[in-house]
């Protein structure tokens, strides 16, 4: 029994490896859904199935849209810094 407990506790010390390819970004969706559901559950006075599901879906959509917009902005900044800025800095002013 103690070996089982040690194995379970030990598995939390090494993080799960998730890549950065587009397919692995799908792991974001369950996290966003759980965050939206828990947030909405703490904010409403009485949970009714249809309004709760609708409000949670709107919150999931807004979180995903925000993450996509932030990713596009960060990609653009990275592209400017790595591709466009070095040639400008290499040119001499004189």
FENTA-V651648 format. One record per pair of residues at least 4 apart in sequence whose C-alpha atoms are under 8 Angstrom apart, sorted by sequence separation. I is the first residue (numbers start at 1). GAP is how many residues later the second one is. D is the distance in whole Angstrom. If there is no record, write none. Layout:
I,GAP,D
I,GAP,D
This chain:
1,4,6
2,4,6
3,4,6
4,4,6
5,4,6
6,4,6
7,4,6
8,4,7
9,4,7
10,4,8
20,4,6
21,4,7
22,4,7
25,4,8
27,4,7
28,4,6
29,4,6
30,4,6
31,4,6
32,4,6
33,4,6
34,4,6
35,4,6
36,4,6
37,4,6
38,4,6
39,4,6
40,4,6
47,4,8
48,4,6
49,4,6
50,4,6
51,4,6
52,4,6
53,4,6
54,4,6
55,4,6
56,4,6
57,4,6
58,4,6
59,4,6
60,4,6
61,4,6
62,4,6
63,4,6
64,4,6
65,4,6
66,4,6
67,4,6
68,4,6
69,4,6
70,4,6
71,4,6
72,4,6
73,4,6
74,4,6
75,4,6
76,4,6
77,4,6
78,4,6
79,4,5
80,4,5
81,4,5
82,4,7
83,4,8
84,4,7
85,4,6
86,4,6
87,4,7
19,5,6
20,5,7
47,5,6
79,5,7
80,5,6
81,5,7
18,6,6
41,6,7
40,12,7
40,15,8
40,16,6
37,19,6
36,20,6
36,21,8
33,23,8
36,23,6
36,24,6
33,27,6
32,28,6
32,31,7
32,32,8
